[in-house]
Amino acid sequence: MVGVVDRLRLIGPAGSNRVMAGELSRLARRAGLARDLVAPKKDGPGTLVYPFGPKLGALAATHHRTSTRVVWDLWESSAARLEPLYASLLSAVQADTRSLLGRDFRMSVEAHNVREFAAGERQVVGTVKNAIVDGLAARGLRARVAPRDAEVLFGVRLSDETVVVSLDLAGRPMNQRGYRDSIGRAPLKENLAAMLVMLARHDGRREPLVDPMGGTGTIAIEAACMSEGRPVFCAPRRPAAAELTYLAPHASSPEPLLADTRATVLTNELDPLVFETSRAQVQRAGVESQVRCTCGDFRDLDIDSLRSLVPGGRAATGGGLVLCNPPYGVRLDHLGERELDVLYEDLGRFCRQLPGWRAGFLVANALFEEAFTRGARVRPRIKKPLNNGALRGYFLLYDL
């Protein structure tokens, strides 16, 4: 298997396939591309592969918030050694008639998941780099290798024993949105926060979202941005797709897809310094009209005020969503088992004051379920394995 390919690849955390597919379907409907979307191929627990289309690729690179990377598969080779790998990729690049890039650009190559190849990562990267540079030169294009100042980022990975070379349509990891300059004491990546919002099926038009232990506000910001269909990157950052010769005419609009939707979101944080960071990041994300930041203990939040957040005067019958990433007793929160047990139990009591709402949590501590439901005999409607970085955990969703 050697040659030119044309596939859109969405890469996310393990267990993210269904969420990533659901988000892309929603974006395609909003952008009028639903007819162009076919069922994706799953390439592992955190990778989806679609037929490539320039409008769909630009849309994903601009708006898809749950992925870690959005890439365009260009060339592939089944070669198992370096020399034939170079020769086959060189042939593929030379034969590619697509006007992907300008005539003179700076590039870099990164390797992902190539441990099973019969050579080291640096050797694989060097071989792929040389094949791209030499193949483009044969077509009259000049590609200069500049790892620290690259305009174009290529990725090389193994998929079913095939070496696949892709063009990164975002140009950087998708979680580097541009609104966060502090990761807080217990960092939650932006795309993982977006996954929590999707898993909880938050509807920003009809239900408020409350994060009672909001940290630096990442969940609240992602919920507000997703409700409005905002671009992933905050200005002046733009996805690489907006600068690529082949995709620029099809680049997705930098404007929100649902500019008339305004979510109602509240994020609460106990630590005053972290609270100030959350306010600053809400402002940098441009969602201060949708996100209210408060400082204090979640146990002191006024329940009647939370109920009144339900839009349209439906507080008596309407519901909302509590969504948060509570402390696990690891990293920097330094909470012991007894403190966590009390915290989780109090969080359960707090949530049960909001009947008709839902409550979702990303947890990586076995104490949580028993303590949260103590005395209530409540079971989670959804219990999905979901890791927070290296920490093995679950996403839990309860009907209150």
C-alpha positions in Angstrom: 0.0 0.0 0.0 1.8 3.1 -1.3 0.6 6.4 -2.6 -1.5 9.5 -2.3 -4.5 9.4 0.1 -7.2 11.9 1.0 -8.6 11.4 4.5 -9.6 13.6 7.4 -8.4 12.3 10.8 -9.7 13.4 14.2 -7.5 12.4 17.1 -8.6 12.7 20.7 -8.2 11.0 24.1 -8.9 7.3 24.5 -12.7 6.7 24.6 -13.5 9.9 22.7 -14.7 8.4 19.4 -18.4 8.7 19.9 -18.1 12.2 21.4 -15.9 13.5 18.5 -18.3 12.0 15.9 -21.3 13.6 17.6 -19.7 17.0 17.7 -18.6 16.9 14.1 -22.1 15.8 13.0 -23.6 18.8 15.0 -21.0 21.2 13.4 -21.7 19.9 9.9 -25.5 20.4 10.4 -24.9 24.0 11.6 -22.6 24.7 8.6 -24.8 23.1 6.0 -22.4 20.2 5.4 -24.5 17.4 6.8 -25.0 15.7 3.4 -21.2 15.5 3.0 -20.7 13.6 6.2 -20.4 9.8 6.2 -20.0 7.4 9.0 -16.3 7.5 10.1 -13.9 4.6 10.3 -12.6 4.0 13.9 -8.8 3.7 14.0 -8.4 2.9 17.7 -10.2 4.2 20.8 -9.4 7.8 20.1 -9.2 8.2 16.3 -11.8 8.7 13.6 -11.2 8.8 9.9 -13.5 10.4 7.3 -13.2 11.0 3.6 -11.6 14.4 3.2 -13.4 17.4 1.9 -11.8 20.9 2.0 -14.9 22.5 3.6 -15.2 19.7 6.2 -11.5 19.8 7.0 -11.5 23.6 7.4 -14.7 23.4 9.6 -13.1 20.7 11.9 -9.8 22.7 12.2 -11.7 25.8 13.1 -14.5 24.6 15.3 -14.0 21.1 16.6 -13.4 21.4 20.3 -13.2 17.8 21.6 -10.3 16.6 19.4 -6.7 16.9 20.3 -5.5 17.1 16.6 -7.3 17.5 13.3 -5.1 16.3 10.4 -5.3 15.6 6.7 -3.8 12.2 5.7 -1.8 12.9 2.4 0.6 10.0 1.8 1.2 6.5 3.0 3.6 3.6 2.7 3.6 0.0 3.7 7.5 -0.1 3.7 9.0 -1.7 6.8 12.5 -0.2 6.5 13.9 3.3 6.0 15.3 3.0 2.5 12.0 1.8 0.9 10.1 4.2 3.1 12.0 7.1 1.6 11.6 5.8 -1.9 7.9 5.2 -1.7 7.1 8.5 0.0 9.3 10.4 -2.5 7.3 8.8 -5.3 4.0 9.7 -3.6 4.9 13.3 -3.0 6.1 13.7 -6.6 2.9 12.2 -8.0 0.6 14.4 -5.8 -0.9 17.1 -8.1 -2.8 18.9 -5.3 -1.6 22.5 -4.7 -1.4 22.1 -1.0 1.0 24.8 -0.1 2.8 27.9 -1.4 6.0 27.6 -3.4 8.3 28.4 -0.4 7.5 27.6 3.2 9.0 26.5 6.5 8.0 23.0 7.8 8.5 20.6 10.6 7.8 16.9 11.1 6.6 15.2 14.3 6.3 11.5 15.0 3.4 9.8 16.8 3.0 6.2 17.6 5.9 4.9 15.5 7.5 2.7 18.2 6.7 -0.5 16.2 8.7 0.6 13.2 12.0 -1.1 12.6 14.0 2.1 13.3 14.1 4.8 15.9 11.8 7.8 16.0 14.4 10.3 14.9 15.4 8.1 12.0 11.7 7.9 10.9 11.3 11.6 11.2 14.5 12.3 9.2 13.5 9.9 6.4 10.0 11.4 6.1 11.4 14.9 6.2 13.8 14.2 3.4 11.2 12.5 1.3 8.9 15.5 1.6 11.6 18.1 0.9 13.0 16.1 -2.1 9.6 15.3 -3.5 8.4 18.8 -3.4 11.7 20.1 -4.9 11.0 17.8 -7.8 7.7 19.7 -8.3 9.4 23.1 -8.1 8.5 23.8 -4.5 10.9 24.7 -1.7 10.3 23.4 1.8 12.8 24.5 4.4 13.0 22.6 7.7 12.5 25.0 10.6 11.3 23.1 13.8 11.1 26.3 15.9 9.5 28.5 13.3 7.4 26.2 11.1 4.5 27.4 9.1 3.4 23.9 8.3 3.5 20.8 10.6 3.5 17.3 9.2 2.8 14.3 11.3 3.9 10.7 10.8 2.2 7.8 12.5 1.8 4.0 12.2 -1.8 2.8 11.4 -2.3 -0.9 10.8 1.5 -1.3 10.0 1.2 1.5 7.4 3.2 4.7 7.7 0.8 7.6 7.3 2.0 11.2 6.7 -0.5 13.9 7.5 -0.7 17.7 7.4 -1.8 19.2 10.7 -4.8 21.4 9.8 -4.7 23.3 13.1 -0.9 23.7 13.3 -0.8 23.0 17.0 -2.7 20.8 19.5 -6.3 21.8 19.6 -6.3 22.3 23.4 -4.0 25.3 23.0 -7.0 27.7 22.6 -5.3 30.9 23.6 -7.4 32.0 26.5 -5.5 30.2 29.2 -2.1 31.3 30.5 -2.4 29.4 33.8 -3.2 25.7 34.2 -4.2 26.0 37.9 -3.5 23.4 40.6 -5.3 20.5 38.9 -5.2 21.1 35.2 -8.0 20.0 33.0 -7.3 20.2 29.3 -9.7 22.3 27.3 -10.7 19.5 24.9 -11.4 17.2 27.8 -13.6 19.9 29.4 -15.4 20.1 26.1 -15.9 16.3 26.2 -17.6 16.6 29.6 -20.0 19.2 28.2 -20.8 16.9 25.3 -21.2 13.8 27.4 -23.6 15.6 29.7 -25.5 16.8 26.6 -25.7 20.4 27.8 -28.3 22.5 25.9 -27.2 26.1 26.2 -30.5 27.4 24.8 -32.6 25.8 27.5 -30.6 24.9 30.6 -28.0 26.7 32.8 -24.7 25.1 33.7 -23.2 25.4 37.2 -19.7 24.4 38.0 -19.5 24.6 41.9 -15.7 23.9 42.0 -14.7 25.6 38.8 -11.0 26.2 39.2 -9.8 28.5 36.4 -13.1 28.2 34.6 -12.3 25.8 31.8 -15.5 23.8 31.9 -17.6 27.0 32.0 -15.7 28.6 29.1 -16.0 25.5 27.0 -19.7 25.2 27.6 -20.3 28.9 26.6 -18.1 28.6 23.5 -19.8 25.3 22.4 -23.3 26.8 22.9 -22.4 29.7 20.6 -20.4 27.6 18.2 -17.3 29.7 18.7 -14.0 28.9 16.9 -11.6 26.8 18.9 -8.8 29.4 18.8 -9.1 32.9 20.3 -7.9 35.8 18.1 -5.3 36.4 16.8 -4.7 32.7 16.7 -5.9 30.9 13.6 -5.8 27.4 12.4 -3.1 26.5 9.8 -5.9 25.6 7.4 -6.8 29.2 7.0 -3.3 29.8 5.5 -3.0 26.8 3.3 -3.3 27.4 -0.5 -5.7 24.4 -1.1 -8.0 25.2 1.9 -8.0 29.0 2.2 -10.9 29.4 -0.3 -12.9 27.0 1.8 -11.8 28.2 5.2 -14.5 28.1 7.8 -15.7 31.5 9.0 -14.0 32.7 12.2 -17.4 33.9 13.4 -19.6 31.8 15.8 -21.9 29.3 14.0 -24.7 30.2 16.4 -24.1 33.8 17.2 -27.6 34.3 18.6 -27.2 31.6 21.3 -26.3 32.8 24.7 -25.7 30.2 27.4 -26.2 30.8 31.1 -23.2 29.6 33.0 -21.9 30.0 36.5 -18.5 29.0 37.7 -17.6 29.1 41.4 -14.1 28.9 43.0 -13.1 28.8 46.6 -9.5 30.1 46.2 -9.5 33.9 45.6 -6.3 33.8 43.5 -7.7 31.1 41.2 -11.0 32.9 41.1 -9.2 36.0 39.7 -7.5 33.8 37.1 -10.9 32.3 36.0 -12.3 35.8 35.6 -9.4 36.9 33.4 -9.7 33.7 31.3 -13.4 34.2 30.8 -12.7 37.7 29.5 -9.9 36.5 27.2 -12.2 33.8 25.8 -14.8 36.5 25.0 -17.7 34.9 26.9 -18.0 37.3 29.9 -21.6 38.0 28.8 -22.5 34.3 29.3 -20.3 33.2 32.2 -20.7 34.6 35.7 -17.8 34.0 38.1 -18.3 33.8 41.9 -15.8 33.2 44.7 -16.7 31.1 47.8 -17.5 27.7 49.2 -20.0 25.9 47.0 -21.9 24.9 50.2 -22.8 28.6 50.6 -24.2 29.1 47.1 -27.9 30.2 47.2 -30.0 27.4 45.8 -32.9 29.7 44.9 -30.5 31.9 42.8 -29.3 28.8 41.0 -32.9 27.7 40.2 -33.6 31.2 38.9 -30.9 30.8 36.2 -33.2 28.5 34.2 -34.1 30.7 31.2 -37.5 31.7 30.1 -39.0 31.8 33.6 -39.2 28.0 33.8 -37.4 27.7 37.1 -40.3 25.8 38.6 -40.3 23.1 36.0 -37.1 23.5 34.0 -33.8 21.8 34.8 -30.2 22.6 34.6 -26.8 20.9 34.8 -24.2 20.7 37.5 -20.8 19.8 35.9 -17.4 19.7 37.5 -14.1 18.1 38.0 -13.8 17.7 41.8 -10.5 17.1 43.6 -9.2 13.5 43.6 -6.7 13.7 46.5 -3.7 13.6 44.2 -1.4 16.1 42.5 -1.5 19.4 44.3 -4.8 19.4 46.2 -3.4 17.5 49.2 -6.7 16.3 50.5 -6.8 13.1 52.7 -9.4 10.4 52.5 -11.5 11.8 55.3 -11.5 15.3 53.8 -12.5 13.9 50.4 -15.2 11.8 51.9 -16.8 14.8 53.5 -16.4 16.9 50.4 -18.0 14.3 48.1 -20.9 13.8 50.6 -21.5 17.5 50.8 -21.4 17.8 47.1 -24.1 15.2 46.9 -26.3 17.1 49.3 -25.8 20.3 47.4 -26.8 18.7 44.1 -29.9 17.0 45.6 -31.3 20.5 46.3 -31.8 20.9 42.6 -34.4 18.2 41.7 -35.0 17.9 38.0 -31.4 18.9 37.2 -28.6 16.6 36.1 -25.1 16.3 37.6 -22.0 15.2 35.8 -18.5 14.6 37.2 -15.1 13.5 36.0 -13.7 11.6 39.0 -10.5 9.5 39.6 -11.1 8.4 43.2 -13.0 5.3 44.2 -14.5 7.1 47.3 -16.7 9.4 45.1 -19.7 7.2 44.2 -20.4 5.9 47.7 -19.9 9.3 49.4 -21.8 11.3 46.8 -24.9 9.1 47.0 -24.8 8.4 50.7 -28.3 8.1 52.1 -29.9 8.7 48.7 -29.7 5.4 46.9 -28.9 7.1 43.6 -27.0 5.4 40.8 -25.3 7.2 37.9 -27.2 7.0 34.6 -23.9 7.1 32.7 -20.6 5.6 34.0 -18.0 5.9 31.3 -14.3 5.2 31.6 -12.5 8.5 31.0 -9.0 9.4 32.0 -7.7 12.8 33.0 -4.2 12.6 31.6 -2.4 9.7 33.3 -5.1 9.4 36.0 -7.6 6.6 35.4 -11.1 7.8 36.0 -14.8 7.9 35.1 -17.4 10.3 33.8 -20.5 9.9 36.0 -23.9 11.5 35.1 -26.8 11.5 37.6 -30.4 12.5 37.3 -31.3 14.5 40.4 
